[in-house]
Amino acid sequence: MMQAGLASLAVGMPSFPLWSQQRQFTLEQLTGRSDPELHGEGINLLKEAHDAFLEMKKAAYQDGIDIKVVSSYRSYERQRDIFERKYIAFTEEGMEPLEAIDSIVEYSTIPGTSRHHWGTDADLIDASKPASGDVLVADKFGEGGPFSDFKTWMDAHSEDYGFHLVYTDNPRRRGFKYEPWHYSYAPLSIPMLAAFRKMNIMRILEDDDFLGSEHLTTGFIHTYITDNILDINPDLL
């Protein structure tokens, strides 16, 4: 069982422009339990991120890239469903509970801790390129893959619109695997992460209840926070 007492890891907080310092983010908003005002059919981002996305999409389209959102905002309930479905599948295959959770958090977050709860992050592909099967596979964004041109364009231009890759291919990075499709709107997500870090994440998870949560130890959660939540593209810290 988890034990309370781990502080919120609020270390090295960066400074932000005045507008972001004045913005308040609630626990419910940061853990996907609120009902945010989302914008754009099939986009589902907060207004600032939505507007910047449309500008980026327009620019990419002029270069033959049709940026499409595969997944963006995700509620707590949706993330819990994803986590529990994978937990059931892995444990039915014979994995021990923590082994199953280790496998889940290679790509999927513990409910309540997903960046997709914020309305700032989106999984993106190039809709103009045909691709069969699961489109969110790293090889499809590499050389010779259907989304290689998309990745090249995003590497060159996405940050001009405020969007940064979250889980890079830096070999020293820990936590979630490389995701060449997951981009975050930094002007909003940086202060949101800062607010999240100031909260007692251990206590939040301790008080939660989902399949497998009773097996999360203090040590596991400490490592998860350090590696999965904080070991990301440093531009987003």
C-alpha positions as CSV (number, residue, x, y, z in Angstrom):
1,M,0.0,0.0,0.0
2,M,1.1,3.6,-0.6
3,Q,2.1,5.8,2.3
4,A,1.5,9.5,2.6
5,G,4.3,11.9,3.2
6,L,6.0,12.3,-0.1
7,A,6.1,16.1,-0.8
8,S,5.0,17.5,-4.1
9,L,8.5,17.6,-5.7
10,A,8.1,21.3,-6.3
11,V,11.8,21.8,-7.2
12,G,13.4,24.2,-9.6
13,M,10.1,25.9,-10.6
14,P,10.7,28.0,-13.8
15,S,9.5,31.6,-14.1
16,F,6.7,32.4,-16.5
17,P,5.3,35.5,-18.2
18,L,2.9,37.5,-16.1
19,W,-0.2,36.2,-17.8
20,S,0.6,32.6,-16.9
21,Q,1.6,33.5,-13.3
22,Q,-1.9,35.0,-12.9
23,R,-3.7,32.0,-14.2
24,Q,-5.1,29.6,-11.7
25,F,-5.4,25.8,-12.3
26,T,-7.6,23.6,-10.1
27,L,-6.9,20.1,-8.9
28,E,-10.0,19.0,-10.8
29,Q,-8.7,20.6,-14.0
30,L,-5.3,19.1,-13.8
31,T,-6.5,15.6,-13.1
32,G,-9.2,15.5,-15.8
33,R,-12.2,15.7,-13.4
34,S,-13.4,19.1,-14.6
35,D,-15.5,20.0,-17.6
36,P,-13.2,22.3,-19.6
37,E,-14.4,24.4,-22.5
38,L,-12.8,22.7,-25.5
39,H,-12.7,24.1,-29.0
40,G,-12.7,22.6,-32.5
41,E,-14.6,19.6,-33.8
42,G,-12.1,16.7,-33.7
43,I,-9.5,19.0,-32.1
44,N,-10.8,19.4,-28.5
45,L,-8.1,21.7,-27.1
46,L,-8.3,24.8,-24.9
47,K,-8.9,28.0,-26.9
48,E,-5.2,29.2,-27.0
49,A,-3.9,25.8,-28.0
50,H,-6.8,25.3,-30.5
51,D,-6.1,28.6,-32.2
52,A,-2.3,28.0,-32.4
53,F,-3.0,24.5,-33.8
54,L,-5.2,25.9,-36.6
55,E,-2.4,28.3,-37.6
56,M,0.1,25.4,-37.6
57,K,-2.3,23.2,-39.6
58,K,-2.8,25.9,-42.2
59,A,1.0,26.4,-42.6
60,A,1.6,22.7,-42.9
61,Y,-1.1,22.2,-45.4
62,Q,0.6,24.7,-47.7
63,D,3.6,22.4,-47.6
64,G,1.5,19.3,-48.4
65,I,1.1,18.1,-44.8
66,D,-2.4,17.6,-43.5
67,I,-2.1,17.5,-39.7
68,K,-4.8,15.5,-38.0
69,V,-5.6,15.1,-34.3
70,V,-5.8,11.4,-33.3
71,S,-6.3,12.1,-29.6
72,S,-6.3,15.2,-27.5
73,Y,-8.3,16.0,-24.4
74,R,-8.9,12.9,-22.3
75,S,-11.1,12.9,-19.1
76,Y,-10.1,11.1,-16.0
77,E,-12.8,8.5,-16.7
78,R,-11.4,7.8,-20.2
79,Q,-7.9,7.5,-18.9
80,R,-9.0,5.1,-16.1
81,D,-10.8,3.0,-18.7
82,I,-7.6,2.7,-20.8
83,F,-5.5,1.9,-17.8
84,E,-7.9,-0.7,-16.4
85,R,-8.5,-2.4,-19.8
86,K,-4.7,-2.9,-20.1
87,Y,-4.4,-3.9,-16.5
88,I,-7.0,-6.7,-16.9
89,A,-5.4,-7.9,-20.1
90,F,-1.9,-8.1,-18.7
91,T,-2.9,-9.7,-15.4
92,E,-5.0,-12.3,-17.3
93,E,-1.9,-13.1,-19.3
94,G,-0.2,-14.0,-16.0
95,M,1.7,-10.9,-15.1
96,E,2.0,-9.9,-11.5
97,P,0.2,-6.6,-10.7
98,L,3.3,-4.3,-10.5
99,E,4.7,-6.0,-13.6
100,A,1.5,-5.3,-15.4
101,I,1.6,-1.6,-14.3
102,D,5.2,-1.4,-15.4
103,S,4.1,-2.5,-18.9
104,I,1.2,-0.1,-19.0
105,V,3.3,3.0,-18.1
106,E,5.6,2.4,-21.0
107,Y,3.1,4.4,-23.1
108,S,0.0,5.0,-20.9
109,T,-0.4,7.1,-17.8
110,I,-1.9,6.4,-14.4
111,P,-5.3,8.0,-14.4
112,G,-5.2,11.5,-13.0
113,T,-1.6,12.2,-14.2
114,S,-2.1,12.4,-17.9
115,R,-1.0,15.5,-19.8
116,H,-4.0,14.8,-22.0
117,H,-6.2,15.9,-19.1
118,W,-5.1,19.5,-19.7
119,G,-6.5,20.3,-23.1
120,T,-3.0,21.3,-24.2
121,D,-1.6,18.1,-25.7
122,A,-2.5,16.1,-28.8
123,D,-1.4,13.0,-30.7
124,L,-0.9,14.1,-34.3
125,I,-0.4,12.4,-37.7
126,D,-0.4,13.4,-41.4
127,A,-3.9,12.5,-42.7
128,S,-2.8,12.8,-46.3
129,K,-0.6,9.7,-46.0
130,P,-2.3,6.3,-46.0
131,A,-1.2,4.0,-43.1
132,S,-2.7,0.7,-42.1
133,G,-3.1,-0.6,-38.5
134,D,-2.1,1.4,-35.5
135,V,-1.0,4.8,-36.7
136,L,0.8,5.7,-33.4
137,V,3.8,3.6,-33.9
138,A,7.3,5.2,-33.8
139,D,8.5,3.4,-37.0
140,K,5.8,5.1,-39.0
141,F,7.4,8.5,-38.2
142,G,10.9,7.4,-39.1
143,E,12.7,7.3,-42.5
144,G,10.6,5.5,-45.1
145,G,7.5,5.6,-42.9
146,P,4.2,7.2,-44.0
147,F,4.7,10.1,-41.5
148,S,8.3,10.8,-42.1
149,D,7.6,14.0,-44.0
150,F,5.2,15.1,-41.2
151,K,8.0,14.5,-38.6
152,T,10.5,16.5,-40.7
153,W,8.0,19.4,-41.0
154,M,7.2,19.4,-37.3
155,D,10.9,19.3,-36.3
156,A,11.4,22.4,-38.4
157,H,8.2,24.4,-37.6
158,S,6.1,23.1,-34.7
159,E,7.8,25.2,-32.0
160,D,7.1,28.3,-34.0
161,Y,3.5,27.7,-33.1
162,G,4.2,26.8,-29.5
163,F,4.0,23.0,-29.9
164,H,6.8,20.9,-28.6
165,L,7.4,17.1,-28.7
166,V,7.0,15.8,-25.2
167,Y,8.6,12.3,-25.1
168,T,11.7,12.7,-27.2
169,D,14.1,10.0,-28.5
170,N,16.9,11.2,-26.2
171,P,18.6,7.8,-25.2
172,R,19.2,9.2,-21.6
173,R,15.5,10.0,-21.1
174,R,13.6,7.6,-18.8
175,G,9.9,7.1,-18.4
176,F,7.5,6.8,-21.3
177,K,8.8,5.5,-24.6
178,Y,9.6,7.7,-27.5
179,E,6.3,9.2,-28.9
180,P,7.0,11.2,-32.2
181,W,3.3,12.0,-32.4
182,H,2.7,13.6,-29.0
183,Y,2.9,17.4,-29.0
184,S,2.2,19.9,-26.2
185,Y,1.2,23.6,-26.4
186,A,4.0,25.0,-24.2
187,P,2.6,28.4,-23.3
188,L,-0.2,26.7,-21.4
189,S,1.2,23.3,-20.5
190,I,4.4,24.6,-18.8
191,P,2.5,26.6,-16.2
192,M,0.0,23.7,-15.8
193,L,2.8,21.3,-15.1
194,A,4.3,23.8,-12.6
195,A,0.9,23.9,-10.8
196,F,0.6,20.1,-10.9
197,R,4.1,19.7,-9.4
198,K,3.1,22.0,-6.5
199,M,0.4,19.6,-5.5
200,N,0.9,16.5,-3.4
201,I,0.8,13.9,-6.2
202,M,1.4,11.0,-3.8
203,R,-1.6,12.0,-1.8
204,I,-3.7,12.4,-4.9
205,L,-2.9,8.9,-6.0
206,E,-3.2,7.5,-2.5
207,D,-6.7,8.7,-2.2
208,D,-7.7,7.3,-5.7
209,D,-9.4,4.0,-6.5
210,F,-8.9,2.1,-9.7
211,L,-8.0,-1.4,-10.7
212,G,-4.4,-2.0,-9.5
213,S,-4.2,1.1,-7.4
214,E,-3.8,-0.9,-4.2
215,H,-0.5,-2.3,-5.5
216,L,1.2,1.1,-6.0
217,T,3.9,1.5,-3.5
218,T,5.5,4.8,-2.3
219,G,8.8,3.8,-4.2
220,F,6.9,3.0,-7.4
221,I,5.1,6.4,-7.4
222,H,8.2,8.3,-6.6
223,T,9.9,6.8,-9.6
224,Y,6.9,7.3,-11.7
225,I,6.8,11.0,-10.9
226,T,10.5,11.5,-11.5
227,D,10.7,9.4,-14.7
228,N,7.3,9.6,-16.4
229,I,6.0,13.0,-15.4
230,L,9.2,15.0,-15.2
231,D,11.7,13.3,-17.5
232,I,10.4,14.9,-20.6
233,N,11.5,17.4,-23.2
234,P,13.3,20.0,-21.1
235,D,11.7,22.8,-23.1
236,L,8.4,21.8,-21.4
237,L,9.7,22.1,-17.8
